[in-house]
Amino acid sequence: MGYVADRWHKTRPGPDDEECGQHKGQFAAAAHGRGKRWQARYDGPDGKERTSLHRTIPEAEREIVKQEGAKLAGSWIDPKAGEVIVERFARDTWLPAQSIIGRSEIEYLGALRRYLFPEWGQREMRSIKPSEAGAWQKLLTTKYNLSGSYPNRVARYVRGVFHLAVIDRVIPVSPFERIPAPTLVVSAVQPPDVTEVRQLIAAAYHPRWAAMVELTALTGLRSGELRGLRLSQIDFLRRTMLVDQQLVYEKGKGMYFDALKTGAGRRALPLSQRAVDLLAAYVAEYPPAGSGPGAGLVFTMPAAGLIGEATIDYAIKATCRHAGVKPRHWHELRHHYASVLIAGGENPKVVQMRLGHKDVMTTMRTYSHLFAAAEEKTRDVLDAAWALPGETADEESSAASGRFPESGRSDAVVSQLRG
């Protein structure tokens, strides 16, 4: 239990004292009139003694009752825990607690250095007010000129710092609790269609780029996943591909193979027959090297050299020029793959798993307009399912059986891919 003592007296009451008041009164006359003269002492849940100063004995006793009650209720927070400065908590506690790979850690820390530490870095965690939290979020657009999805992303990191502080009982409540996050602005993707992808394949100035363009369109692999693809990851008999690593670049380290960002990224991807035939033909013509930096990789530069991000970006831009189409980014071929799945009737959860997204909401945010464009097919599915015997369903409906087309395909799209 806690007890009250005069702050000028440093020992606990002895067993012979009838009450704490007798013990603590030794220096009452000397300390009288000096402000907070009474010290409340109690042990925290960790066994360490905590102290606080008060003007009167009743104030000190109420503090002890309050702290003892919080300990019993399991809601106790160390009054001094919130004194930790924002930068120290973000660096030493929040960042190590994130389940992220090295490159993501650099990205997170970079955002904190640019947008959080200059504003609140040396402030105590407990000192940040909700009004300041809202004002800081506004600075992301007014002072730092962030746009698109970046204000939401940066705010998500910082809100996470204070959310963890609440969980760790550093502060009782986050200053962001009732402050809405910046609106997540997601630009509608406009991926190339099958005709344009065919043009890119035909215009590629090397078989390597032609094969990589087509395989990305058929699998939706990220650039790093494609450049880090090993022959051993492909099961030609079962027509599957294990996606479990990527080739990345990090300043100071150069290019190296790394794990995927999330567990959802690791996936066994079903391959179409066209993709299997493409890979079989390519590795027969260009067998993977047995040694060198790119040993075992399906796609490499001459002498088994690794393909960098700048190289593949140049390749797609040059290919677009040769094809006479608007400039594209390699990632737009991944969007093409997603658009084909959606047009073919795959539901969002399936599309999420094929793309290796962390959660289905990421898929919905990115491709919501494509799912909306396919809503007419949903109407046809319901009409067909509820048709009475003898009624004729829409002949153009792809769901005449009334079954939700979770793995259905669009005949028009398939015929284009195989033609």
C-alpha contacts under 8 A as a table, 3 or more apart, distances in Angstrom:
res1	aa1	res2	aa2	distance
1	M	42	Y	6.28
1	M	43	D	7.29
1	M	68	E	7.47
2	G	40	A	7.09
2	G	41	R	5.29
2	G	42	Y	3.92
2	G	43	D	6.80
2	G	64	I	5.85
2	G	68	E	7.79
3	Y	20	C	6.74
3	Y	40	A	6.01
3	Y	41	R	5.46
3	Y	42	Y	6.55
3	Y	61	E	7.33
3	Y	64	I	7.17
4	V	20	C	6.42
4	V	21	G	7.45
4	V	24	K	7.22
4	V	38	W	6.76
4	V	39	Q	5.67
4	V	40	A	4.70
4	V	41	R	6.20
4	V	57	I	7.07
4	V	60	A	6.39
4	V	61	E	6.60
5	A	9	H	6.81
5	A	12	R	7.86
5	A	20	C	6.88
5	A	21	G	7.39
5	A	23	H	7.22
5	A	24	K	4.50
5	A	25	G	7.80
5	A	38	W	5.95
5	A	39	Q	5.29
5	A	40	A	6.61
5	A	41	R	7.62
6	D	9	H	5.49
6	D	24	K	4.77
6	D	25	G	6.56
6	D	26	Q	7.83
6	D	27	F	6.99
6	D	28	A	7.21
6	D	37	R	6.09
6	D	38	W	4.79
6	D	39	Q	5.79
7	R	10	K	7.22
7	R	37	R	5.53
7	R	38	W	5.37
7	R	39	Q	5.00
7	R	53	L	7.44
8	W	27	F	6.92
8	W	31	A	7.69
8	W	37	R	7.73
9	H	24	K	6.95
9	H	26	Q	7.88
9	H	27	F	7.44
13	P	17	D	6.43
13	P	20	C	6.15
13	P	23	H	5.90
13	P	24	K	7.95
14	G	17	D	5.63
15	P	18	E	7.94
17	D	20	C	6.92
17	D	22	Q	6.77
17	D	23	H	6.63
18	E	22	Q	7.15
19	E	22	Q	5.84
19	E	23	H	7.16
20	C	23	H	5.22
20	C	24	K	6.11
21	G	24	K	5.24
21	G	25	G	6.13
22	Q	25	G	5.60
22	Q	26	Q	7.65
23	H	26	Q	6.50
24	K	27	F	7.34
24	K	28	A	7.74
25	G	28	A	5.08
26	Q	29	A	7.91
27	F	30	A	5.29
27	F	31	A	6.08
28	A	31	A	5.33
28	A	32	H	5.73
29	A	32	H	5.22
31	A	34	R	5.84
31	A	37	R	6.64
32	H	35	G	7.92
32	H	37	R	7.50
34	R	37	R	6.48
35	G	55	R	5.89
36	K	39	Q	7.87
36	K	53	L	5.51
36	K	54	H	4.58
36	K	55	R	4.08
36	K	56	T	7.40
37	R	53	L	6.65
37	R	54	H	6.34
37	R	55	R	5.82
37	R	56	T	7.47
38	W	53	L	5.63
38	W	54	H	5.14
38	W	55	R	6.04
38	W	56	T	6.15
38	W	57	I	6.24
38	W	60	A	6.60
39	Q	51	T	6.48
39	Q	52	S	5.59
39	Q	53	L	4.51
39	Q	54	H	6.16
39	Q	60	A	6.49
40	A	51	T	5.45
40	A	52	S	5.30
40	A	53	L	6.30
40	A	54	H	7.45
40	A	60	A	5.07
40	A	61	E	6.87
40	A	63	E	7.02
40	A	64	I	6.40
41	R	49	E	6.77
41	R	50	R	5.73
41	R	51	T	4.55
41	R	52	S	6.87
41	R	64	I	7.31
42	Y	49	E	5.60
42	Y	50	R	5.43
42	Y	51	T	6.60
42	Y	64	I	6.73
43	D	46	D	7.62
43	D	47	G	5.43
43	D	48	K	5.38
43	D	49	E	4.26
43	D	50	R	5.79
44	G	47	G	5.34
44	G	48	K	5.56
44	G	49	E	6.18
44	G	50	R	6.51
44	G	71	K	7.59
44	G	78	D	7.58
45	P	48	K	7.55
45	P	71	K	6.69
52	S	60	A	7.85
53	L	60	A	7.20
54	H	57	I	7.42
54	H	59	E	6.04
54	H	60	A	5.51
55	R	59	E	6.88
55	R	60	A	7.75
56	T	59	E	5.33
56	T	60	A	6.47
57	I	60	A	5.15
57	I	61	E	6.12
58	P	61	E	5.00
58	P	62	R	6.06
59	E	62	R	5.16
59	E	63	E	6.30
60	A	63	E	5.12
60	A	64	I	6.44
61	E	64	I	5.10
61	E	65	V	6.31
62	R	65	V	5.06
62	R	66	K	6.05
63	E	66	K	5.03
63	E	67	Q	6.17
64	I	67	Q	5.18
64	I	68	E	6.03
65	V	68	E	5.18
65	V	69	G	5.99
66	K	69	G	5.19
66	K	70	A	6.23
67	Q	70	A	5.06
67	Q	71	K	6.25
67	Q	76	W	6.82
68	E	71	K	5.10
68	E	72	L	6.37
69	G	72	L	5.14
69	G	73	A	6.16
70	A	73	A	5.02
70	A	74	G	5.98
70	A	75	S	5.07
70	A	76	W	4.57
70	A	77	I	7.96
71	K	74	G	5.15
71	K	75	S	6.28
71	K	76	W	4.99
72	L	75	S	7.84
73	A	76	W	7.52
76	W	169	R	7.77
77	I	81	A	7.47
77	I	169	R	5.43
77	I	170	V	6.65
77	I	171	I	7.26
77	I	172	P	7.15
78	D	81	A	5.21
78	D	82	G	7.76
78	D	169	R	7.49
78	D	170	V	7.08
79	P	82	G	6.73
80	K	83	E	5.46
81	A	84	V	6.25
81	A	169	R	7.81
81	A	170	V	4.99
81	A	171	I	7.28
82	G	85	I	7.94
82	G	124	E	6.44
82	G	125	M	5.27
82	G	126	R	4.69
82	G	127	S	7.99
82	G	170	V	5.09
82	G	171	I	5.50
83	E	124	E	4.99
83	E	125	M	6.25
83	E	126	R	6.43
84	V	88	R	6.90
84	V	89	F	6.59
84	V	124	E	5.39
84	V	125	M	5.99
85	I	88	R	5.55
85	I	89	F	6.39
85	I	121	G	6.72
85	I	122	Q	5.46
85	I	123	R	5.20
85	I	124	E	4.14
85	I	125	M	5.59
86	V	89	F	5.33
86	V	90	A	6.08
86	V	117	F	7.64
86	V	120	W	6.45
86	V	121	G	5.12
86	V	122	Q	6.23
86	V	123	R	5.85
86	V	124	E	5.88
86	V	125	M	5.29
87	E	90	A	5.14
87	E	91	R	6.04
87	E	117	F	6.07
87	E	120	W	7.64
87	E	121	G	4.55
87	E	122	Q	6.49
88	R	91	R	5.26
88	R	92	D	5.71
88	R	93	T	7.67
88	R	121	G	7.92
89	F	92	D	5.38
89	F	93	T	5.16
89	F	94	W	6.38
89	F	161	V	7.87
90	A	93	T	5.79
90	A	94	W	4.83
90	A	95	L	6.02
90	A	161	V	6.05
91	R	94	W	6.28
91	R	95	L	5.50
91	R	96	P	7.52
91	R	109	L	7.74
92	D	95	L	6.54
92	D	96	P	6.64
93	T	96	P	5.85
93	T	97	A	6.38
94	W	97	A	5.21
94	W	98	Q	6.75
94	W	160	G	7.92
94	W	161	V	5.73
94	W	164	L	6.80
95	L	98	Q	5.53
95	L	105	E	7.23
95	L	108	Y	7.87
95	L	109	L	7.66
96	P	99	S	7.87
100	I	104	S	5.95
100	I	105	E	6.35
100	I	261	K	6.41
100	I	262	T	7.51
101	I	104	S	5.51
101	I	105	E	6.30
101	I	259	A	7.56
101	I	260	L	7.94
101	I	261	K	6.16
102	G	105	E	5.03
102	G	106	I	6.41
103	R	106	I	5.14
103	R	107	E	6.37
103	R	250	E	6.92
104	S	107	E	4.89
104	S	108	Y	6.11
104	S	261	K	7.72
105	E	108	Y	5.11
105	E	109	L	6.06
106	I	109	L	5.21
106	I	110	G	5.93
107	E	110	G	5.11
107	E	111	A	6.36
108	Y	111	A	5.29
108	Y	112	L	6.43
108	Y	157	Y	7.19
109	L	112	L	5.06
109	L	113	R	6.10
110	G	113	R	5.11
110	G	114	R	6.22
111	A	114	R	5.26
111	A	115	Y	6.00
111	A	116	L	7.50
111	A	154	V	6.42
112	L	115	Y	5.45
112	L	116	L	4.84
112	L	117	F	6.07
112	L	154	V	7.82
112	L	157	Y	7.87
112	L	158	V	7.46
113	R	116	L	6.07
113	R	117	F	5.27
113	R	118	P	7.09
114	R	117	F	6.84
114	R	118	P	6.89
115	Y	118	P	6.39
115	Y	119	E	7.07
115	Y	140	L	7.41
115	Y	144	Y	7.71
115	Y	154	V	7.87
116	L	119	E	5.47
116	L	120	W	5.99
116	L	121	G	6.45
116	L	158	V	7.35
117	F	120	W	5.34
117	F	121	G	3.77
117	F	122	Q	7.40
118	P	121	G	5.93
120	W	123	R	5.17
123	R	127	S	6.74
123	R	128	I	7.61
124	E	127	S	5.30
124	E	128	I	7.35
125	M	128	I	6.17
125	M	162	F	7.99
125	M	170	V	7.90
125	M	171	I	7.20
126	R	170	V	7.98
126	R	171	I	5.95
128	I	132	E	6.48
128	I	133	A	7.10
128	I	175	P	6.42
129	K	132	E	5.20
129	K	133	A	6.34
129	K	175	P	5.45
130	P	133	A	4.88
130	P	134	G	6.33
130	P	174	S	8.00
130	P	175	P	4.27
130	P	176	F	5.92
130	P	177	E	7.84
130	P	178	R	7.65
130	P	179	I	7.03
131	S	134	G	5.33
131	S	135	A	6.28
131	S	175	P	7.93
132	E	135	A	4.96
132	E	136	W	5.99
133	A	136	W	5.14
133	A	137	Q	6.43
133	A	175	P	6.10
133	A	176	F	5.95
133	A	179	I	7.39
134	G	137	Q	5.30
134	G	138	K	6.53
134	G	176	F	7.42
134	G	179	I	6.12
135	A	138	K	5.14
135	A	139	L	6.47
136	W	139	L	5.06
136	W	140	L	6.94
137	Q	140	L	5.51
137	Q	141	T	7.81
137	Q	151	P	7.57
137	Q	155	A	6.64
137	Q	181	A	7.81
137	Q	182	P	7.02
138	K	141	T	5.86
138	K	142	T	6.27
139	L	142	T	4.86
139	L	143	K	4.86
139	L	144	Y	6.37
140	L	143	K	5.99
140	L	144	Y	5.01
140	L	145	N	6.24
140	L	146	L	5.73
140	L	151	P	5.88
141	T	144	Y	5.62
141	T	145	N	4.40
141	T	146	L	4.90
141	T	147	S	6.57
141	T	151	P	6.95
142	T	145	N	5.60
146	L	150	Y	6.02
146	L	151	P	5.85
147	S	150	Y	5.81
147	S	151	P	6.30
148	G	151	P	7.16
148	G	184	L	7.44
148	G	185	V	5.14
148	G	186	V	6.67
148	G	187	S	7.60
149	S	152	N	5.60
149	S	153	R	6.26
149	S	184	L	5.47
149	S	185	V	5.04
149	S	186	V	6.20
150	Y	153	R	4.92
150	Y	154	V	6.05
151	P	154	V	5.38
151	P	155	A	6.02
151	P	182	P	6.29
151	P	184	L	7.80
152	N	155	A	5.13
152	N	156	R	5.97
152	N	181	A	6.62
152	N	182	P	5.07
152	N	183	T	6.37
152	N	184	L	5.52
153	R	156	R	5.04
153	R	157	Y	6.58
154	V	157	Y	5.27
154	V	158	V	6.53
155	A	158	V	5.15
155	A	159	R	5.87
155	A	181	A	6.89
155	A	182	P	7.23
156	R	159	R	5.15
156	R	160	G	6.03
156	R	181	A	7.64
157	Y	160	G	5.08
157	Y	161	V	6.52
158	V	161	V	5.05
158	V	162	F	6.75
159	R	162	F	5.39
159	R	163	H	6.08
159	R	176	F	6.47
160	G	163	H	4.88
160	G	164	L	6.10
161	V	164	L	5.42
161	V	165	A	6.41
162	F	165	A	4.83
162	F	166	V	6.41
162	F	174	S	5.50
162	F	175	P	7.54
162	F	176	F	7.74
163	H	166	V	5.23
163	H	167	I	6.47
163	H	174	S	6.03
164	L	167	I	4.93
164	L	168	D	6.00
165	A	168	D	5.07
165	A	169	R	6.02
165	A	170	V	5.03
165	A	171	I	5.92
165	A	174	S	7.68
166	V	169	R	4.91
166	V	170	V	5.89
166	V	171	I	5.22
166	V	172	P	5.72
166	V	173	V	5.78
166	V	174	S	6.35
167	I	170	V	7.69
168	D	171	I	7.97
169	R	172	P	6.31
171	I	174	S	7.10
173	V	177	E	7.18
174	S	177	E	5.30
175	P	178	R	7.55
175	P	179	I	7.68
176	F	179	I	4.90
176	F	180	P	7.56
186	V	365	R	6.90
186	V	366	T	6.73
187	S	366	T	7.80
188	A	366	T	6.98
188	A	367	Y	7.25
188	A	369	H	6.91
189	V	335	H	7.33
189	V	366	T	7.23
189	V	367	Y	7.20
190	Q	335	H	7.97
191	P	332	E	5.52
191	P	333	L	6.91
191	P	335	H	5.51
191	P	336	H	5.02
191	P	339	S	7.39
192	P	195	T	7.87
192	P	196	E	5.69
192	P	197	V	6.36
192	P	332	E	7.12
192	P	333	L	7.09
192	P	336	H	5.89
193	D	196	E	5.41
193	D	197	V	6.31
193	D	336	H	6.59
194	V	197	V	5.08
194	V	198	R	6.17
194	V	416	Q	7.10
194	V	417	L	7.27
195	T	198	R	5.16
195	T	199	Q	6.42
196	E	199	Q	4.96
196	E	200	L	6.35
196	E	325	V	7.73
197	V	200	L	5.05
197	V	201	I	6.26
197	V	213	V	7.72
197	V	214	E	7.43
197	V	217	A	7.59
197	V	333	L	7.97
198	R	201	I	5.10
198	R	202	A	6.21
199	Q	202	A	5.16
199	Q	203	A	6.09
199	Q	323	A	5.90
200	L	203	A	5.07
200	L	204	A	6.06
200	L	210	A	7.45
200	L	213	V	7.44
200	L	319	T	6.12
200	L	320	C	6.39
200	L	323	A	5.85
201	I	204	A	5.44
201	I	209	W	7.75
201	I	210	A	4.69
201	I	211	A	7.47
201	I	213	V	6.38
201	I	214	E	6.53
202	A	210	A	7.11
202	A	323	A	7.71
203	A	210	A	7.86
203	A	319	T	5.82
203	A	320	C	7.67
203	A	322	H	5.63
203	A	323	A	5.14
204	A	207	P	7.06
204	A	209	W	5.86
204	A	210	A	5.17
204	A	319	T	5.15
204	A	322	H	7.52
205	Y	209	W	7.17
205	Y	210	A	7.67
205	Y	319	T	6.94
206	H	209	W	5.56
206	H	210	A	6.48
207	P	210	A	4.97
207	P	211	A	6.03
208	R	211	A	5.34
208	R	212	M	6.16
208	R	299	F	6.93
209	W	212	M	4.98
209	W	213	V	5.96
209	W	315	A	7.01
209	W	316	I	7.95
210	A	213	V	5.29
210	A	214	E	6.30
211	A	214	E	5.24
211	A	215	L	5.99
211	A	278	L	7.19
211	A	279	L	7.97
211	A	282	Y	7.32
212	M	215	L	5.14
212	M	216	T	6.04
212	M	226	L	7.63
212	M	299	F	7.86
213	V	216	T	5.37
213	V	217	A	6.33
213	V	333	L	7.33
214	E	217	A	5.11
214	E	218	L	6.23
215	L	218	L	4.97
215	L	219	T	6.00
215	L	220	G	7.90
215	L	275	A	6.31
215	L	278	L	7.59
216	T	219	T	5.18
216	T	220	G	5.04
216	T	221	L	5.45
216	T	222	R	7.69
216	T	226	L	7.43
216	T	333	L	6.05
216	T	334	R	6.22
216	T	337	Y	7.58
217	A	220	G	5.79
217	A	333	L	5.17
217	A	334	R	6.11
217	A	336	H	6.11
217	A	337	Y	5.15
218	L	271	L	7.88
218	L	272	S	7.51
218	L	275	A	6.35
218	L	337	Y	6.07
219	T	269	L	7.62
219	T	271	L	7.12
219	T	275	A	7.86
219	T	334	R	7.58
219	T	337	Y	6.48
220	G	333	L	6.89
220	G	334	R	4.15
220	G	335	H	7.19
220	G	336	H	7.66
220	G	337	Y	5.17
220	G	338	A	6.98
220	G	354	R	7.75
220	G	355	L	6.30
221	L	225	E	5.84
221	L	226	L	5.77
221	L	334	R	6.33
221	L	355	L	7.35
222	R	225	E	5.11
222	R	226	L	6.10
222	R	331	H	6.75
222	R	334	R	6.81
223	S	226	L	5.16
223	S	227	R	6.14
223	S	309	E	7.70
223	S	330	W	7.01
223	S	331	H	7.02
224	G	227	R	5.15
224	G	228	G	5.95
224	G	246	Q	4.68
224	G	247	L	4.75
224	G	248	V	6.06
224	G	309	E	7.95
225	E	228	G	5.12
225	E	229	L	5.99
225	E	243	V	7.01
225	E	244	D	7.99
225	E	245	Q	6.25
225	E	246	Q	4.33
225	E	247	L	6.51
226	L	229	L	5.17
226	L	246	Q	7.41
226	L	299	F	7.96
227	R	246	Q	7.08
227	R	247	L	6.01
227	R	297	L	7.83
227	R	299	F	6.31
227	R	300	T	7.61
227	R	306	L	7.73
227	R	307	I	6.31
228	G	245	Q	6.59
228	G	246	Q	4.84
228	G	247	L	4.72
228	G	257	F	7.02
228	G	297	L	6.57
228	G	299	F	7.98
229	L	233	Q	7.05
229	L	243	V	7.75
229	L	245	Q	7.67
229	L	246	Q	7.42
229	L	297	L	5.70
229	L	298	V	5.97
229	L	299	F	7.33
230	R	233	Q	5.48
230	R	234	I	7.48
230	R	296	G	5.44
230	R	297	L	4.21
230	R	298	V	5.44
231	L	234	I	5.62
231	L	288	P	7.39
231	L	296	G	6.10
231	L	297	L	6.09
231	L	298	V	5.65
232	S	235	D	7.64
232	S	296	G	7.51
233	Q	241	M	5.67
233	Q	242	L	5.07
233	Q	243	V	7.18
234	I	239	R	7.62
234	I	240	T	6.17
234	I	241	M	4.57
234	I	242	L	6.52
235	D	238	R	5.60
235	D	239	R	5.63
235	D	240	T	5.27
235	D	241	M	6.10
236	F	239	R	4.85
236	F	240	T	6.81
236	F	276	V	6.46
239	R	270	P	6.15
239	R	271	L	5.15
239	R	272	S	7.14
239	R	273	Q	7.44
239	R	276	V	6.59
240	T	268	A	6.35
240	T	269	L	5.46
240	T	270	P	4.54
240	T	271	L	5.25
241	M	268	A	5.58
241	M	269	L	5.02
241	M	270	P	6.48
241	M	271	L	6.85
242	L	266	R	7.52
242	L	267	R	6.00
242	L	268	A	4.56
242	L	269	L	6.25
243	V	265	G	7.46
243	V	266	R	5.44
243	V	267	R	5.33
243	V	268	A	6.22
243	V	269	L	7.12
244	D	259	A	6.58
244	D	260	L	6.42
244	D	265	G	7.32
244	D	266	R	4.76
244	D	267	R	6.83
245	Q	257	F	6.64
245	Q	258	D	5.71
245	Q	259	A	4.81
245	Q	260	L	5.56
245	Q	266	R	7.74
246	Q	257	F	5.62
246	Q	258	D	5.52
246	Q	259	A	6.38
246	Q	260	L	6.40
247	L	255	M	6.71
247	L	256	Y	5.71
247	L	257	F	4.60
247	L	258	D	6.34
248	V	255	M	5.43
248	V	256	Y	5.62
248	V	257	F	6.19
248	V	258	D	6.73
249	Y	253	K	7.28
249	Y	254	G	5.25
249	Y	255	M	4.27
249	Y	256	Y	6.45
249	Y	308	G	7.67
249	Y	309	E	7.88
250	E	253	K	5.34
250	E	254	G	5.33
250	E	255	M	6.55
251	K	254	G	5.98
253	K	256	Y	7.67
255	M	306	L	7.92
255	M	308	G	7.48
260	L	263	G	7.23
260	L	265	G	5.86
260	L	266	R	6.66
261	K	265	G	6.73
262	T	265	G	5.32
262	T	266	R	7.36
262	T	358	K	6.55
263	G	266	R	5.54
263	G	358	K	7.65
264	A	267	R	6.85
264	A	353	M	7.30
264	A	356	G	5.22
264	A	357	H	6.14
264	A	358	K	5.30
265	G	355	L	7.60
265	G	356	G	4.15
265	G	357	H	6.34
265	G	358	K	7.07
266	R	356	G	6.85
267	R	353	M	7.51
267	R	354	R	7.60
267	R	356	G	6.72
269	L	354	R	6.43
271	L	274	R	7.98
271	L	275	A	5.93
271	L	276	V	6.45
272	S	275	A	5.21
272	S	276	V	6.42
273	Q	276	V	5.02
273	Q	277	D	6.11
274	R	277	D	5.17
274	R	278	L	6.07
274	R	418	R	7.09
275	A	278	L	5.01
275	A	279	L	6.18
276	V	279	L	5.26
276	V	280	A	6.07
277	D	280	A	5.11
277	D	281	A	6.09
278	L	281	A	5.34
278	L	282	Y	6.16
279	L	282	Y	5.11
279	L	283	V	6.13
280	A	283	V	5.54
280	A	284	A	6.14
281	A	284	A	5.21
281	A	285	E	6.33
282	Y	285	E	5.18
282	Y	286	Y	5.85
282	Y	287	P	7.76
283	V	286	Y	4.80
283	V	287	P	4.64
283	V	288	P	6.74
283	V	298	V	6.82
284	A	287	P	5.72
287	P	298	V	7.57
288	P	295	A	6.56
288	P	296	G	5.14
288	P	297	L	5.67
288	P	298	V	5.55
288	P	299	F	7.59
289	A	292	G	7.18
289	A	294	G	6.81
289	A	295	A	4.82
289	A	296	G	5.75
289	A	297	L	7.23
289	A	304	A	6.04
290	G	295	A	5.00
290	G	296	G	6.16
291	S	294	G	7.13
291	S	295	A	4.66
291	S	296	G	7.75
291	S	304	A	7.50
292	G	295	A	5.31
292	G	303	A	7.36
292	G	304	A	5.66
292	G	305	G	7.28
293	P	304	A	6.08
293	P	305	G	5.89
293	P	306	L	6.39
294	G	297	L	5.43
294	G	300	T	6.19
294	G	304	A	4.71
294	G	305	G	5.61
294	G	306	L	5.54
295	A	304	A	6.49
297	L	300	T	6.61
299	F	307	I	7.78
300	T	304	A	5.40
300	T	305	G	5.55
300	T	306	L	5.46
300	T	307	I	5.88
301	M	304	A	5.66
301	M	305	G	4.64
301	M	306	L	6.04
301	M	307	I	6.08
302	P	305	G	5.82
307	I	311	T	6.36
307	I	312	I	6.93
308	G	311	T	5.21
308	G	312	I	6.48
309	E	312	I	5.34
309	E	313	D	6.12
310	A	313	D	5.09
310	A	314	Y	6.15
311	T	314	Y	5.19
311	T	315	A	6.21
312	I	315	A	4.91
312	I	316	I	6.34
312	I	330	W	7.68
313	D	316	I	5.43
313	D	317	K	6.34
313	D	329	H	6.94
313	D	330	W	6.74
314	Y	317	K	5.24
314	Y	318	A	6.03
315	A	318	A	5.24
315	A	319	T	6.03
316	I	319	T	4.99
316	I	320	C	6.14
316	I	328	R	6.88
316	I	329	H	6.81
316	I	330	W	6.37
317	K	320	C	5.10
317	K	321	R	6.39
317	K	327	P	5.82
317	K	328	R	6.45
317	K	329	H	7.41
318	A	321	R	5.12
318	A	322	H	6.30
319	T	322	H	5.07
319	T	323	A	6.08
320	C	323	A	5.00
320	C	324	G	6.02
320	C	325	V	5.35
320	C	326	K	6.43
320	C	327	P	5.64
320	C	328	R	6.86
321	R	324	G	5.10
321	R	325	V	6.43
321	R	326	K	7.56
321	R	327	P	7.25
322	H	325	V	7.99
328	R	332	E	6.69
329	H	332	E	5.54
329	H	333	L	7.74
330	W	333	L	5.73
330	W	334	R	7.50
331	H	334	R	5.21
331	H	335	H	6.68
332	E	335	H	4.81
332	E	336	H	6.22
333	L	336	H	4.83
333	L	337	Y	6.47
334	R	337	Y	5.16
334	R	338	A	6.50
335	H	338	A	5.05
335	H	339	S	6.13
336	H	339	S	5.05
336	H	340	V	6.28
337	Y	340	V	5.27
337	Y	341	L	6.46
338	A	341	L	5.17
338	A	342	I	6.22
338	A	351	V	6.66
338	A	355	L	7.56
339	S	342	I	5.09
339	S	343	A	5.99
339	S	367	Y	7.90
339	S	370	L	6.84
340	V	343	A	5.13
340	V	344	G	6.03
340	V	413	V	7.23
341	L	344	G	5.04
341	L	345	G	6.55
341	L	346	E	5.50
341	L	351	V	6.81
341	L	409	R	7.70
342	I	345	G	5.30
342	I	346	E	5.22
342	I	347	N	6.98
342	I	348	P	7.81
342	I	351	V	7.39
342	I	370	L	6.98
342	I	371	F	6.48
342	I	374	A	7.54
343	A	346	E	7.50
343	A	370	L	7.77
343	A	371	F	7.97
343	A	374	A	6.50
343	A	409	R	7.94
343	A	410	S	6.78
344	G	408	G	6.06
344	G	409	R	4.22
344	G	410	S	4.33
344	G	413	V	7.41
345	G	374	A	7.87
345	G	377	K	8.00
345	G	405	P	5.61
345	G	406	E	6.38
345	G	407	S	6.83
345	G	408	G	5.43
345	G	409	R	6.14
345	G	410	S	7.20
346	E	350	V	6.22
346	E	351	V	6.53
346	E	405	P	6.64
346	E	406	E	4.98
346	E	407	S	5.47
346	E	408	G	6.40
346	E	409	R	7.70
347	N	350	V	5.54
347	N	351	V	6.42
347	N	405	P	7.84
347	N	406	E	5.59
347	N	407	S	7.90
348	P	351	V	5.04
348	P	352	Q	6.04
348	P	360	V	6.63
348	P	363	T	6.83
348	P	364	M	6.88
349	K	352	Q	5.01
349	K	353	M	6.35
349	K	360	V	5.95
350	V	353	M	5.20
350	V	354	R	6.23
350	V	406	E	7.67
351	V	354	R	5.14
351	V	355	L	6.16
351	V	363	T	7.33
352	Q	355	L	5.29
352	Q	356	G	5.93
352	Q	357	H	5.26
352	Q	358	K	7.81
352	Q	359	D	6.94
352	Q	360	V	5.57
352	Q	363	T	5.74
353	M	356	G	5.02
353	M	357	H	6.53
357	H	360	V	6.95
357	H	362	T	6.63
357	H	363	T	6.78
358	K	362	T	7.23
359	D	362	T	5.76
359	D	363	T	7.19
360	V	363	T	5.07
360	V	364	M	6.25
361	M	364	M	4.92
361	M	365	R	5.99
362	T	365	R	5.22
362	T	366	T	6.20
363	T	366	T	5.29
363	T	367	Y	6.03
363	T	368	S	7.69
364	M	367	Y	5.33
364	M	368	S	4.89
365	R	368	S	5.51
367	Y	370	L	5.27
367	Y	371	F	6.45
368	S	371	F	5.16
368	S	372	A	6.15
369	H	372	A	4.92
369	H	373	A	6.21
370	L	373	A	5.05
370	L	374	A	6.59
371	F	374	A	5.18
371	F	375	E	6.63
372	A	375	E	5.21
373	A	376	E	7.36
374	A	377	K	5.65
374	A	378	T	7.19
375	E	378	T	5.08
375	E	379	R	6.69
376	E	379	R	5.14
376	E	380	D	6.48
377	K	380	D	5.02
377	K	381	V	6.24
377	K	397	S	7.16
377	K	398	S	7.70
378	T	381	V	5.05
378	T	382	L	6.39
379	R	382	L	5.27
379	R	383	D	6.15
380	D	383	D	5.06
380	D	384	A	6.05
380	D	394	D	7.27
380	D	397	S	5.78
380	D	398	S	7.83
380	D	399	A	6.74
381	V	384	A	5.29
381	V	385	A	6.16
381	V	397	S	7.43
381	V	398	S	7.81
381	V	399	A	5.17
381	V	400	A	7.27
381	V	402	G	5.61
381	V	403	R	7.09
381	V	404	F	6.57
382	L	385	A	5.06
382	L	386	W	6.22
382	L	402	G	6.87
383	D	386	W	5.40
383	D	387	A	6.04
383	D	393	A	7.10
383	D	402	G	7.88
384	A	387	A	5.25
384	A	393	A	5.54
384	A	394	D	7.64
384	A	399	A	6.67
384	A	400	A	5.53
384	A	401	S	6.81
384	A	402	G	4.99
385	A	400	A	7.72
385	A	401	S	6.99
385	A	402	G	3.90
385	A	403	R	7.09
386	W	402	G	7.67
387	A	391	E	5.92
387	A	392	T	7.45
387	A	393	A	6.84
388	L	391	E	5.50
392	T	395	E	7.91
393	A	397	S	7.52
393	A	400	A	6.66
394	D	397	S	5.35
394	D	400	A	7.75
395	E	400	A	7.82
397	S	400	A	6.12
398	S	410	S	7.85
399	A	402	G	5.44
399	A	403	R	6.42
399	A	404	F	7.26
399	A	405	P	7.00
400	A	403	R	7.88
405	P	408	G	4.51
405	P	409	R	7.89
409	R	413	V	7.76
409	R	414	V	7.29
410	S	413	V	5.34
410	S	414	V	6.28
411	D	414	V	5.10
411	D	415	S	6.04
412	A	415	S	5.34
412	A	416	Q	6.42
413	V	416	Q	5.17
413	V	417	L	6.33
414	V	417	L	5.11
414	V	418	R	6.20
415	S	418	R	5.28
415	S	419	G	5.70
416	Q	419	G	5.25
